[in-house]
Amino acid sequence: MRPRRFVPAIVLIVAGLVVLAVGGGAVATDAIAMLLIGVGAVLAVALAFFEIGASEDRDRRAGRS
């Protein structure tokens, strides 16, 4: 597993949490925070599935299928 691939997703989630904390409850800032957190979460799940597929490909190439 390569944890550096997950850095952009973590940054988006943290940025969303910061916007949510600093936003003061305004509708626009809440929407932006939800957008950032949602995109970060979707990216994290997509990267997890990518890592699973990549590990299966490595195992197949190594003959460990």
The first five atom37 places (N, CA, C, CB, O) and aatype in JSON, in Angstrom:
{
  "aatype": [12, 1, 14, 1, 1, 13, 19, 14, 0, 9, 19, 10, 9, 19, 0, 7, 10, 19, 19, 10, 0, 19, 7, 7, 7, 0, 19, 0, 16, 3, 0, 9, 0, 12, 10, 10, 9, 7, 19, 7, 0, 19, 10, 0, 19, 0, 10, 0, 13, 13, 6, 9, 7, 0, 15, 6, 3, 1, 3, 1, 1, 0, 7, 1, 15],
  "atom_mask": [
    [1, 1, 1, 1, 1],
    [1, 1, 1, 1, 1],
    [1, 1, 1, 1, 1],
    [1, 1, 1, 1, 1],
    [1, 1, 1, 1, 1],
    [1, 1, 1, 1, 1],
    [1, 1, 1, 1, 1],
    [1, 1, 1, 1, 1],
    [1, 1, 1, 1, 1],
    [1, 1, 1, 1, 1],
    [1, 1, 1, 1, 1],
    [1, 1, 1, 1, 1],
    [1, 1, 1, 1, 1],
    [1, 1, 1, 1, 1],
    [1, 1, 1, 1, 1],
    [1, 1, 1, 0, 1],
    [1, 1, 1, 1, 1],
    [1, 1, 1, 1, 1],
    [1, 1, 1, 1, 1],
    [1, 1, 1, 1, 1],
    [1, 1, 1, 1, 1],
    [1, 1, 1, 1, 1],
    [1, 1, 1, 0, 1],
    [1, 1, 1, 0, 1],
    [1, 1, 1, 0, 1],
    [1, 1, 1, 1, 1],
    [1, 1, 1, 1, 1],
    [1, 1, 1, 1, 1],
    [1, 1, 1, 1, 1],
    [1, 1, 1, 1, 1],
    [1, 1, 1, 1, 1],
    [1, 1, 1, 1, 1],
    [1, 1, 1, 1, 1],
    [1, 1, 1, 1, 1],
    [1, 1, 1, 1, 1],
    [1, 1, 1, 1, 1],
    [1, 1, 1, 1, 1],
    [1, 1, 1, 0, 1],
    [1, 1, 1, 1, 1],
    [1, 1, 1, 0, 1],
    [1, 1, 1, 1, 1],
    [1, 1, 1, 1, 1],
    [1, 1, 1, 1, 1],
    [1, 1, 1, 1, 1],
    [1, 1, 1, 1, 1],
    [1, 1, 1, 1, 1],
    [1, 1, 1, 1, 1],
    [1, 1, 1, 1, 1],
    [1, 1, 1, 1, 1],
    [1, 1, 1, 1, 1],
    [1, 1, 1, 1, 1],
    [1, 1, 1, 1, 1],
    [1, 1, 1, 0, 1],
    [1, 1, 1, 1, 1],
    [1, 1, 1, 1, 1],
    [1, 1, 1, 1, 1],
    [1, 1, 1, 1, 1],
    [1, 1, 1, 1, 1],
    [1, 1, 1, 1, 1],
    [1, 1, 1, 1, 1],
    [1, 1, 1, 1, 1],
    [1, 1, 1, 1, 1],
    [1, 1, 1, 0, 1],
    [1, 1, 1, 1, 1],
    [1, 1, 1, 1, 1]
  ],
  "atom_positions": [
    [[0.84, -1.19, 0.0], [0.0, 0.0, 0.0], [0.88, 1.24, 0.0], [-0.95, 0.0, 1.21], [1.92, 1.29, 0.66]],
    [[0.45, 2.23, -0.74], [1.21, 3.47, -0.83], [0.4, 4.6, -0.19], [1.55, 3.79, -2.32], [-0.49, 5.16, -0.83]],
    [[0.71, 4.94, 1.05], [-0.08, 5.94, 1.76], [-0.02, 7.33, 1.13], [0.37, 6.02, 3.18], [-0.92, 8.15, 1.33]],
    [[1.05, 7.61, 0.38], [1.14, 8.94, -0.24], [0.03, 9.19, -1.24], [2.48, 9.11, -0.92], [-0.29, 10.35, -1.52]],
    [[-0.56, 8.14, -1.79], [-1.66, 8.32, -2.73], [-2.9, 8.88, -2.06], [-2.0, 7.0, -3.41], [-3.74, 9.5, -2.71]],
    [[-3.02, 8.67, -0.75], [-4.2, 9.1, -0.03], [-4.09, 10.54, 0.5], [-4.46, 8.17, 1.12], [-5.06, 11.07, 1.05]],
    [[-2.95, 11.16, 0.33], [-2.75, 12.52, 0.84], [-3.75, 13.53, 0.26], [-1.33, 12.99, 0.54], [-4.31, 14.31, 1.03]],
    [[-4.01, 13.55, -1.05], [-4.99, 14.52, -1.56], [-6.38, 14.33, -0.96], [-5.08, 14.42, -3.06], [-7.08, 15.31, -0.69]],
    [[-6.79, 13.1, -0.75], [-8.11, 12.84, -0.15], [-8.14, 13.34, 1.28], [-8.45, 11.34, -0.2], [-9.13, 13.95, 1.7]],
    [[-7.1, 13.09, 2.02], [-7.04, 13.55, 3.41], [-7.02, 15.06, 3.48], [-5.8, 12.97, 4.12], [-7.66, 15.66, 4.34]],
    [[-6.28, 15.69, 2.56], [-6.22, 17.16, 2.53], [-7.59, 17.74, 2.25], [-5.21, 17.64, 1.48], [-7.99, 18.73, 2.87]],
    [[-8.34, 17.15, 1.31], [-9.68, 17.65, 1.0], [-10.62, 17.51, 2.2], [-10.26, 16.9, -0.2], [-11.4, 18.41, 2.49]],
    [[-10.54, 16.39, 2.89], [-11.4, 16.18, 4.05], [-11.06, 17.16, 5.16], [-11.28, 14.73, 4.56], [-11.95, 17.74, 5.78]],
    [[-9.77, 17.35, 5.42], [-9.35, 18.29, 6.46], [-9.74, 19.71, 6.08], [-7.83, 18.2, 6.7], [-10.19, 20.48, 6.93]],
    [[-9.58, 20.07, 4.81], [-9.99, 21.41, 4.36], [-11.49, 21.61, 4.56], [-9.62, 21.62, 2.89], [-11.92, 22.69, 4.97]],
    [[-12.27, 20.58, 4.27], [-13.71, 20.68, 4.49], [-14.05, 20.86, 5.96], [0.0, 0.0, 0.0], [-14.95, 21.63, 6.3]],
    [[-13.35, 20.15, 6.82], [-13.58, 20.3, 8.26], [-13.19, 21.69, 8.75], [-12.81, 19.23, 9.03], [-13.85, 22.26, 9.62]],
    [[-12.11, 22.22, 8.2], [-11.68, 23.57, 8.57], [-12.71, 24.6, 8.11], [-10.3, 23.9, 7.97], [-13.07, 25.5, 8.87]],
    [[-13.19, 24.47, 6.89], [-14.22, 25.39, 6.39], [-15.47, 25.28, 7.24], [-14.55, 25.1, 4.9], [-16.11, 26.29, 7.53]],
    [[-15.83, 24.08, 7.64], [-17.01, 23.87, 8.47], [-16.84, 24.53, 9.84], [-17.29, 22.38, 8.64], [-17.78, 25.12, 10.37]],
    [[-15.63, 24.43, 10.4], [-15.38, 25.0, 11.72], [-15.31, 26.52, 11.68], [-14.09, 24.45, 12.3], [-15.77, 27.19, 12.61]],
    [[-14.75, 27.06, 10.62], [-14.54, 28.51, 10.54], [-15.74, 29.22, 9.92], [-13.29, 28.8, 9.73], [-15.92, 30.42, 10.11]],
    [[-16.55, 28.49, 9.18], [-17.62, 29.08, 8.4], [-18.67, 29.84, 9.17], [0.0, 0.0, 0.0], [-19.3, 30.74, 8.61]],
    [[-18.89, 29.53, 10.41], [-19.86, 30.26, 11.19], [-21.3, 29.89, 10.9], [0.0, 0.0, 0.0], [-22.21, 30.63, 11.29]],
    [[-21.55, 28.78, 10.26], [-22.91, 28.32, 10.04], [-23.62, 28.92, 8.84], [0.0, 0.0, 0.0], [-24.82, 28.71, 8.68]],
    [[-22.92, 29.63, 8.0], [-23.53, 30.17, 6.79], [-23.81, 29.03, 5.82], [-22.62, 31.24, 6.13], [-23.08, 28.04, 5.75]],
    [[-24.88, 29.18, 5.07], [-25.31, 28.11, 4.16], [-24.25, 27.86, 3.09], [-26.65, 28.47, 3.49], [-23.97, 26.71, 2.76]],
    [[-23.65, 28.91, 2.56], [-22.66, 28.75, 1.49], [-21.42, 28.02, 2.0], [-22.27, 30.13, 0.92], [-20.89, 27.15, 1.31]],
    [[-20.95, 28.37, 3.19], [-19.75, 27.71, 3.7], [-20.05, 26.26, 4.08], [-19.19, 28.47, 4.9], [-19.18, 25.4, 3.93]],
    [[-21.25, 26.0, 4.58], [-21.62, 24.61, 4.87], [-21.65, 23.77, 3.6], [-22.99, 24.55, 5.57], [-21.22, 22.62, 3.59]],
    [[-22.16, 24.36, 2.52], [-22.22, 23.65, 1.24], [-20.81, 23.37, 0.71], [-23.03, 24.45, 0.2], [-20.54, 22.29, 0.2]],
    [[-19.93, 24.35, 0.82], [-18.56, 24.16, 0.37], [-17.87, 23.09, 1.21], [-17.78, 25.5, 0.45], [-17.13, 22.26, 0.68]],
    [[-18.11, 23.11, 2.52], [-17.51, 22.11, 3.41], [-18.0, 20.71, 3.05], [-17.84, 22.42, 4.87], [-17.21, 19.77, 2.98]],
    [[-19.31, 20.58, 2.82], [-19.84, 19.26, 2.44], [-19.28, 18.8, 1.11], [-21.38, 19.31, 2.37], [-19.01, 17.62, 0.92]],
    [[-19.1, 19.73, 0.18], [-18.52, 19.38, -1.12], [-17.09, 18.87, -0.95], [-18.55, 20.6, -2.06], [-16.73, 17.84, -1.51]],
    [[-16.29, 19.58, -0.19], [-14.9, 19.18, 0.01], [-14.8, 17.82, 0.72], [-14.15, 20.24, 0.82], [-14.02, 16.96, 0.31]],
    [[-15.6, 17.64, 1.76], [-15.58, 16.37, 2.48], [-16.08, 15.24, 1.59], [-16.43, 16.47, 3.76], [-15.51, 14.15, 1.6]],
    [[-17.13, 15.49, 0.83], [-17.67, 14.46, -0.06], [-16.7, 14.05, -1.14], [0.0, 0.0, 0.0], [-16.53, 12.86, -1.41]],
    [[-16.06, 15.02, -1.77], [-15.09, 14.71, -2.83], [-13.9, 13.96, -2.23], [-14.61, 16.0, -3.55], [-13.39, 13.01, -2.83]],
    [[-13.45, 14.38, -1.06], [-12.35, 13.69, -0.41], [-12.69, 12.25, -0.06], [0.0, 0.0, 0.0], [-11.86, 11.36, -0.21]],
    [[-13.92, 12.03, 0.41], [-14.34, 10.67, 0.77], [-14.46, 9.78, -0.47], [-15.68, 10.71, 1.52], [-14.03, 8.63, -0.45]],
    [[-15.03, 10.32, -1.53], [-15.15, 9.54, -2.78], [-13.77, 9.21, -3.33], [-15.99, 10.31, -3.83], [-13.53, 8.1, -3.81]],
    [[-12.87, 10.18, -3.28], [-11.5, 9.95, -3.75], [-10.81, 8.88, -2.91], [-10.7, 11.26, -3.71], [-10.09, 8.04, -3.45]],
    [[-11.02, 8.9, -1.6], [-10.4, 7.9, -0.73], [-10.92, 6.5, -1.05], [-10.67, 8.23, 0.75], [-10.14, 5.55, -1.1]],
    [[-12.21, 6.37, -1.26], [-12.78, 5.05, -1.6], [-12.27, 4.58, -2.95], [-14.32, 5.11, -1.6], [-11.92, 3.41, -3.12]],
    [[-12.21, 5.49, -3.93], [-11.71, 5.12, -5.25], [-10.25, 4.68, -5.18], [-11.86, 6.31, -6.23], [-9.86, 3.71, -5.83]],
    [[-9.46, 5.37, -4.39], [-8.06, 4.98, -4.25], [-7.91, 3.64, -3.54], [-7.29, 6.06, -3.49], [-7.01, 2.87, -3.85]],
    [[-8.79, 3.37, -2.58], [-8.74, 2.07, -1.91], [-9.02, 0.94, -2.89], [-9.76, 2.03, -0.74], [-8.33, -0.08, -2.89]],
    [[-10.03, 1.11, -3.74], [-10.32, 0.1, -4.75], [-9.17, -0.02, -5.75], [-11.63, 0.44, -5.48], [-8.86, -1.12, -6.2]],
    [[-8.54, 1.11, -6.1], [-7.4, 1.08, -7.0], [-6.26, 0.28, -6.39], [-6.94, 2.5, -7.35], [-5.62, -0.52, -7.07]],
    [[-6.0, 0.5, -5.1], [-4.93, -0.23, -4.42], [-5.21, -1.73, -4.39], [-4.75, 0.29, -2.99], [-4.3, -2.54, -4.56]],
    [[-6.46, -2.11, -4.17], [-6.83, -3.53, -4.17], [-6.57, -4.13, -5.55], [-8.31, -3.71, -3.78], [-5.98, -5.21, -5.65]],
    [[-6.99, -3.45, -6.59], [-6.76, -3.95, -7.95], [-5.29, -4.03, -8.29], [0.0, 0.0, 0.0], [-4.85, -4.99, -8.92]],
    [[-4.52, -3.02, -7.88], [-3.09, -3.02, -8.17], [-2.38, -4.17, -7.45], [-2.46, -1.68, -7.77], [-1.48, -4.79, -8.0]],
    [[-2.8, -4.44, -6.21], [-2.17, -5.55, -5.48], [-2.51, -6.89, -6.12], [-2.6, -5.54, -4.0], [-1.68, -7.79, -6.15]],
    [[-3.74, -7.02, -6.63], [-4.1, -8.25, -7.33], [-3.28, -8.41, -8.61], [-5.6, -8.26, -7.66], [-2.87, -9.52, -8.94]],
    [[-3.04, -7.32, -9.32], [-2.22, -7.39, -10.52], [-0.79, -7.79, -10.19], [-2.24, -6.04, -11.25], [-0.18, -8.58, -10.91]],
    [[-0.24, -7.23, -9.09], [1.12, -7.59, -8.69], [1.2, -9.06, -8.31], [1.58, -6.72, -7.5], [2.16, -9.75, -8.67]],
    [[0.18, -9.55, -7.6], [0.18, -10.97, -7.23], [0.09, -11.86, -8.46], [-1.0, -11.27, -6.28], [0.75, -12.89, -8.54]],
    [[-0.73, -11.46, -9.41], [-0.89, -12.25, -10.64], [0.42, -12.3, -11.4], [-2.01, -11.67, -11.53], [0.82, -13.36, -11.89]],
    [[1.12, -11.15, -11.5], [2.39, -11.12, -12.23], [3.45, -11.95, -11.51], [2.89, -9.67, -12.38], [4.32, -12.53, -12.16]],
    [[3.37, -12.02, -10.2], [4.36, -12.79, -9.43], [4.02, -14.27, -9.41], [4.46, -12.25, -8.0], [4.78, -15.08, -8.88]],
    [[2.87, -14.65, -9.98], [2.51, -16.04, -10.03], [1.85, -16.55, -8.77], [0.0, 0.0, 0.0], [1.78, -17.76, -8.55]],
    [[1.35, -15.63, -7.95], [0.71, -16.03, -6.68], [-0.8, -15.98, -6.78], [1.19, -15.14, -5.55], [-1.46, -15.64, -5.8]],
    [[-1.36, -16.3, -7.92], [-2.81, -16.17, -8.1], [-3.61, -17.25, -7.48], [-3.13, -16.11, -9.5], [-4.83, -17.23, -7.57]]
  ]
}
